[in-house]
Amino acid sequence: MILITGGAGYIGSNCALELIKNNENIIIFDNLSTGHIETIETLKKINPNLIFIKGDLKNLKEIEDVFKIHKIECVLHFASLSVVQESAKIPEDYYQNNVIGSTNLLNAMVKYNVLKIIFSSSAAIFGQPKYLPIDENHPKNPINPYGKNKLEIENILDDFDKKYNLKSIKLRYFNVIGANRENLLGEWHDKETHLVPNIIKSAINQKPFEIYGNDYNTKDGTCIRDYIDINDLIEAHKLAYLYLNKENKSDEFNLGIKQGISVKEIFKTVEKILNQKIDYKISQKRQNEPSILISDSSKTNKLLNWKAKTPLSDSIKSAYQWELKLQKKSI
Ligand SMILES: NC(=O)c1ccc[n+]([C@@H]2O[C@H](COP(=O)([O-])OP(=O)(O)OC[C@H]3O[C@@H](n4cnc5c(N)ncnc54)[C@H](O)[C@@H]3O)[C@@H](O)[C@H]2O)c1
């Protein structure tokens, strides 16, 4: 059985769906702090045998009980608080939830001799880039508590490998966008902070979209990021799982598409795809944000045999269809 922490959230649920389609037996463990029960219901319609446990990683006993009762072979660890700005406002909650929560998970795994994990890390571990694109060897100097949490967990994973032989694959996502191709599951955060869904929400609700800062040191003054489609990202998880089973060694991979796109460029692309002018205003730059993040995914391409396939326009179209569904509450 595969245990998915955070499987009621955006990325974890999309991964759960793919595993269900591949006839894997899965258990989802989630405290529903940012995830949604409706997401679990959608997954249960596809596989009624899916096991969902409402539990919190901050509670050691709750996660230990999962391993005590079920025979788990591997863990996919998505559960996290993950809003950069919020992490600077309430760092104590972030350390507690992300670092302590992950340590509880790892302790439970070791106790029950489950020694394989795939961990959702982030480009935030790198901080301000020293060079671009960012490969796996790039120095790691996170500039916000969220990025520091992720790096700390990566370090703990390495120590658990040395001491307990626990093997981990760390996948450092850049910016994930889009919805699943059948429009069953997509990005759903009650306080949405991500670019693409927020531009789409502005378009649908006819409210001005806020661009945070146009004085970054970039070609048009807005932040540049590397956007990876959710379906391509999930494919990378499947390949990482195979790699982990075959090689039985710890490793790390950057997951982006080696293409930097500015906020303004994404905004214009959304306008074009929706065939709609969207109002916008320029607000103050957000603190703790690097101006450019672009992934060098050569290692991922080579060792995992992974390639991004989805064009940006398809990701935006799927995000739009999903947002319509979300707004009509027809989940
Ligand atoms: N979305 C992105 O672009 C992006 C980029 C880089 C990294 N990541 C990482 O990917 C992972 C998934 O991100 P997402 O966008 O799906 O987030 P999400 O908020 O949609 O999902 C996270 C899930 O984890 C659950 N959770 C949080 N704390 C928990 C706890 N203590 N115990 C049990 N469950 C808990 C939440 O309820 C939620 O369902 C996170 O680790 C995030 O840091 C995401």
The ligand as an SDF file (V2000), in Angstrom:
LIG
                    3D

 44 48  0  0  0  0  0  0  0  0999 V2000
    1.6250   24.1330   -5.5560 N   0  0  0  0  0  0  0  0  0  0  0  0
    2.8640   24.4070   -5.8960 C   0  0  0  0  0  0  0  0  0  0  0  0
    3.1090   25.1220   -6.8760 O   0  0  0  0  0  0  0  0  0  0  0  0
    4.0260   23.8610   -5.0950 C   0  0  0  0  0  0  0  0  0  0  0  0
    5.3290   24.2590   -5.4230 C   0  0  0  0  0  0  0  0  0  0  0  0
    6.3900   23.7330   -4.6840 C   0  0  0  0  0  0  0  0  0  0  0  0
    6.1700   22.7960   -3.6940 C   0  0  0  0  0  0  0  0  0  0  0  0
    4.8850   22.4450   -3.3890 N   0  0  0  0  0  0  0  0  0  0  0  0
    4.6780   21.4560   -2.3150 C   0  0  0  0  0  0  0  0  0  0  0  0
    3.7970   20.4490   -2.7750 O   0  0  0  0  0  0  0  0  0  0  0  0
    3.0150   19.9380   -1.7000 C   0  0  0  0  0  0  0  0  0  0  0  0
    1.5450   19.9940   -2.0610 C   0  0  0  0  0  0  0  0  0  0  0  0
    1.1770   21.3360   -2.3600 O   0  0  0  0  0  0  0  0  0  0  0  0
   -0.3250   21.7280   -2.7050 P   0  0  0  0  0  0  0  0  0  0  0  0
   -0.2640   22.9290   -3.5850 O   0  0  0  0  0  0  0  0  0  0  0  0
   -1.0380   20.5150   -3.1210 O   0  0  0  0  0  0  0  0  0  0  0  0
   -0.8420   22.1950   -1.2570 O   0  0  0  0  0  0  0  0  0  0  0  0
   -2.2890   21.9790   -0.6150 P   0  0  0  0  0  0  0  0  0  0  0  0
   -2.3730   22.9880    0.4960 O   0  0  0  0  0  0  0  0  0  0  0  0
   -3.3380   21.9970   -1.6530 O   0  0  0  0  0  0  0  0  0  0  0  0
   -2.1870   20.5190   -0.0160 O   0  0  0  0  0  0  0  0  0  0  0  0
   -1.5260   20.2120    1.1860 C   0  0  0  0  0  0  0  0  0  0  0  0
   -2.3610   19.1860    1.9280 C   0  0  0  0  0  0  0  0  0  0  0  0
   -1.6780   18.8250    3.1400 O   0  0  0  0  0  0  0  0  0  0  0  0
   -2.6260   18.7780    4.2020 C   0  0  0  0  0  0  0  0  0  0  0  0
   -1.8740   19.0120    5.4480 N   0  0  0  0  0  0  0  0  0  0  0  0
   -1.1730   20.1150    5.7910 C   0  0  0  0  0  0  0  0  0  0  0  0
   -0.6200   19.9620    7.0100 N   0  0  0  0  0  0  0  0  0  0  0  0
   -0.9780   18.7140    7.4460 C   0  0  0  0  0  0  0  0  0  0  0  0
   -0.7250   17.9910    8.6400 C   0  0  0  0  0  0  0  0  0  0  0  0
   -0.0130   18.5040    9.6550 N   0  0  0  0  0  0  0  0  0  0  0  0
   -1.2350   16.7420    8.7590 N   0  0  0  0  0  0  0  0  0  0  0  0
   -1.9770   16.2080    7.7530 C   0  0  0  0  0  0  0  0  0  0  0  0
   -2.2610   16.8640    6.6030 N   0  0  0  0  0  0  0  0  0  0  0  0
   -1.7660   18.1170    6.4510 C   0  0  0  0  0  0  0  0  0  0  0  0
   -3.6430   19.8670    3.8680 C   0  0  0  0  0  0  0  0  0  0  0  0
   -4.8890   19.7080    4.4960 O   0  0  0  0  0  0  0  0  0  0  0  0
   -3.7350   19.7160    2.3470 C   0  0  0  0  0  0  0  0  0  0  0  0
   -4.7430   18.8050    1.9690 O   0  0  0  0  0  0  0  0  0  0  0  0
    3.3860   20.7720   -0.4770 C   0  0  0  0  0  0  0  0  0  0  0  0
    4.3610   20.0710    0.2500 O   0  0  0  0  0  0  0  0  0  0  0  0
    3.9870   22.0230   -1.0790 C   0  0  0  0  0  0  0  0  0  0  0  0
    4.9080   22.6330   -0.2080 O   0  0  0  0  0  0  0  0  0  0  0  0
    3.8100   22.9430   -4.0530 C   0  0  0  0  0  0  0  0  0  0  0  0
  1  2  1  0
  2  3  2  0
  2  4  1  0
  4  5  1  0
  4 44  2  0
  5  6  2  0
  6  7  1  0
  7  8  2  0
  8  9  1  0
  8 44  1  0
  9 10  1  0
  9 42  1  0
 10 11  1  0
 11 12  1  0
 11 40  1  0
 12 13  1  0
 13 14  1  0
 14 15  2  0
 14 16  1  0
 14 17  1  0
 17 18  1  0
 18 19  2  0
 18 20  1  0
 18 21  1  0
 21 22  1  0
 22 23  1  0
 23 24  1  0
 23 38  1  0
 24 25  1  0
 25 26  1  0
 25 36  1  0
 26 27  1  0
 26 35  1  0
 27 28  2  0
 28 29  1  0
 29 30  1  0
 29 35  2  0
 30 31  1  0
 30 32  2  0
 32 33  1  0
 33 34  2  0
 34 35  1  0
 36 37  1  0
 36 38  1  0
 38 39  1  0
 40 41  1  0
 40 42  1  0
 42 43  1  0
M  CHG  2   8   1  16  -1
M  END
$$$$
